[in-house]
């Protein structure tokens, strides 16, 4: 079973307490420019995606509670746990009973499986909703018992990325991979290279992206000398790949967590992404690393024509590092003002270390009562379960110049109106319709499956599609999608939005307008209301469709922000 990186990487802090600098002493970056033009990693937000959770009974070849519990033949429980934080599982259609007591709200303590395609689809939908561009799929040694499940996860990630207009790439983690030098080449040639044919596979400078994490680390889990590592880097480059190095924090100085003599290996990469988990834990640490690592690292990369992708992390829930988002925002601020070319979020779904941005229990009401786990409100500040996704989205906008550089966190921990700004209020909610054709009923629009869809009677405009949110909710934004298949050509639909609190009297929330759906950008359209409106029943009125003579929607998502 793969092991989380922190197990091997102790805190190698460069004077976080003794050497920390005040905010007024911070250096200013030299304005280093990117070696490469914007692509799928340069100028983008990438998340590390583990995809390594399985449950007995989910159909995965590994047939175990993979990464949920040390004794993976038995369900996770207080005495058999591999995680330190509890996920919010409300949007997964299938979960699995654990050995924990009920949640604080009385609901059963169940967990998701990454092996379920719907789980991966939900994760990539969250990425899409929060403008997260790219996912780096972690791939540990695939030659043992984990291999078939990891192979299947690559297929599932590809499908989800294609469905939600995201990019992905393979990120090899060489930890404990004895025959890495030969087997990594065989794995790429015989298996992973095939995924580069996907329109969703990340390209940079016209080349498929591959990351290798672990060369040069000064520990016995990655024991190689420089020569075999340089051989692997150059081999991937000879295959036409753009190669990222997940390298030690102190790669530039070649000490502390870095083995000496690896300079040629580090400089052979097209992009460098130094590891940061376990290195910083508060705003003071982040400011110190801006001076002692980020700014000089960026200058070194610029001098050698290498792109730079530093880590940004939310902080470990269990270590109370998050400071309701201030810790993560300070890192975004420091990275953007330094002029970095992209960021790597550590991580998306790392519930084992507690550094996940995926939706997480927001209070003790959503945590098993016998677990001892902390929730996102551990410091007394209420945070919605999607808060760190939203925070990442805002950090990405600042990186891309869509939001002015600011040291003040703009993201609110809880969005007024309840539910969290990126919680789909319509997911799995009841629906109704003016009509449907064949088997394409209205329930398909809120089932969370991007490939099922509602289609009204043909040649009979106007038509309507409606959802019942269960109670009056603040409604500000509606996202409509069509199936992601390229067979669904680009089209425009004319749609208006009406709302009601009683299901009888409806008022216009947004006038009729034409919205474009293009498979090249995810077949998605966003309808933003001029102001937040209160409605229990949200109705879409369809009056035209340039691609087919009917109203159509595979996704009908409602948000309060």
Secondary structure, DSSP 8 states (H G I E B T S, - for coil): ----GGGT-----SSTTTS---GGG---------SS-S-SSTTSEEEEE------TTS--TT-S-TTT-SSTTS--BTTB---SS-B--TT-S--EE-SS--BTTS---EE--TTSHHHHHHHHHHHHHTT--EEEEEE--TTSTTHHHHHHHHHHHHHHHHHTT-EEEEEEE-TT-TTHHHHHHHHHHHTGGGGGGSTTB-EETTEEEEEEE-TTBSSTTS---HHHHHHHHHHHHHTT-EEEEEE-TTTTTT-TTB-TT-HHHHHHSSEEEE--TTT--SHHHHHHHIIIIIHHHHHHHHHTT-EE-EEE----TTTT--GGGHHHHHHHHHHHHHT-S-EEES-SS-TTTT---S-B--SGGGSBTTT----TTTTS----TTHHHHHHHHHHHHHTTSS---SS----SS-TTTT-TT--TTTT--EEES---TT--GGGGGSS-TT--EE--TT---EEEEEEEEEEEEEEEEEEE----TTS--EEEEEEEEEESSSS--EEEEEEEEEEE-GGGTSEEEEEEEEEEEEEEEEEEEEEESSSSS-EESEEEEE--
